[in-house]
Amino acid sequence: MNMENRYERGWEKLREIDGEVGESVVQSLQDIAPDFARYLIEFPFGDIYSRPGLDLKSREIAVIAALTALGNATPQLKVHIQGALNVGVSRDEIVETIIQMAVYAGFPAALNGLAVAKEVFAHQNS
């Protein structure tokens, strides 16, 4: 991958996955940490999400699992559940991913993740 195109590649991937929500997260950082906003675009989206080997659905499922297991990343989990829906992950796949985390991260983490999913699904229907 061409390192000079990290930023552009990252913006494309961010828009593809998260749309306006992702753009608003980046915008919210401009007045306090513009360099961090650039890092957020270049590294996760420009470098990692743009790699071959996993499709976006698989990547978003992995992110949902990780954020659920962390148990302290509700805002990011919301964004990535919506991103997963945007790239074709079904509601059932999201719910099953979160339920699977009960085995590895505990019932509280899974319950919290399911509550976040329920909120995102409800917002999507409104």
Beta strands, then each sheet from edge to edge (+ up, - down):
end
